[in-house]
Amino acid sequence: MKYLNGRKIRDYLYIIVGTAITAAGVALFLTPGKIVSGGVNGIATIFFHLFGWDTGLVILLISVPLFIIGMKIFGPMYGVKCLAGTLLFALFTSLFGMLTGYNGLLPYADRMDTMLSAIFGGVLYGSGIGIVMRSGSNTGGTDIIAQIISKYTPLPVGTSLLIVDGCVVIFGAVFLGFDRALFGIIAMYCTSQMINFMVMKIGTKQAKTAYIVSEKYHEIGKRIIDELHHGATEIRGRGIFTGQERPMLLAVVPNQKINHLLSIVHEEDSNAFVFIHEAYYALGNGFVRIDKVVGALNTEIKPLTKQDINAKSGMKNR
């Protein structure tokens, strides 16, 4: 029970901090720079510059009805945390907007200021969304429309979201100028990259997965245990060319130990074959306990997968 309460507190802290960072990206960079990066915040930016309507208020007026529609279609699984993310995002956006008059932090004397707004606005927006997603929540918005489209058509959610966000960017090009839409695409790319980074890496020890094919696998395995204090898994395979059985070691080690691992392999068998790739998560013995990150992998809407995250390039629930 104590652990569950601690996890709830952590999740709501993620929501508060994440929505504040997301709102800062919108109110301090994207809206002042007239950058339409898709989603509800893109619509709100268009309304602000056309009619002078407060960006946070527009986000609230659009997001809450979408949330209610989502509740009716998908049921109560949307939950309190998702509503909290929606409301806090709108509130923080209005707060930052009132403090700065939506004038931002840059003078906008030339296009370089707009470019910086697209980059830093996208980075902040994506970072905040990623932090909120780690709590198993979201900030509402166009992802709900995408989920509805996906429910009633053959289109997957990622494609539906790109279509919805693409329409918002097109409206931005019509009302605020083609160049603003291009800057918006830059912001969308930065957003998607930061969401991937925050959800998949922050809060874990980044690691590498090494596959080692060598006749000296016993010696290499022993040194991995003795010197790196990590384990390895022996995998039996068969070489296609020789037809002989070839033992292979699979070892997951922190980034800072990968050079040591390669030195061990080289010293034991200079003819060994090694290939290495990123391990997005390394959980369990020697790494982060799995219960510390389980909240980042599950939402109250549906399980969050790496495919879902990468599919939402436009990205997400503005």
Secondary structure, DSSP 8 states (H G I E B T S, - for coil): -HHHHHHHHHHHHHHHHHHHHHHHHIIIIITTTT---SHHHHHHHHHHHHH---HHHHHHHHHHHHHHHHHHHH-GGGHHHHHHHHHHHHHHHHHHHHHHTT--SS---SHHHHHHHHHHHHHHHHHHHHHHHHTT----SHHHHHHHHHHHSS--HHHHHHHHHHHHHHHHHHHH-HHHHHHHHHHHHHHHHHHHHHHHTTTS--EEEEEEE-TTHHHHHHHIIIII----EEEEEE-TTT--EEEEEEEEEEGGGHHHHHHHHHHH-TT-EEEEEEES--BSTTSB-GGGTGGGSB-SSSB--HHHHHH-TT-S--
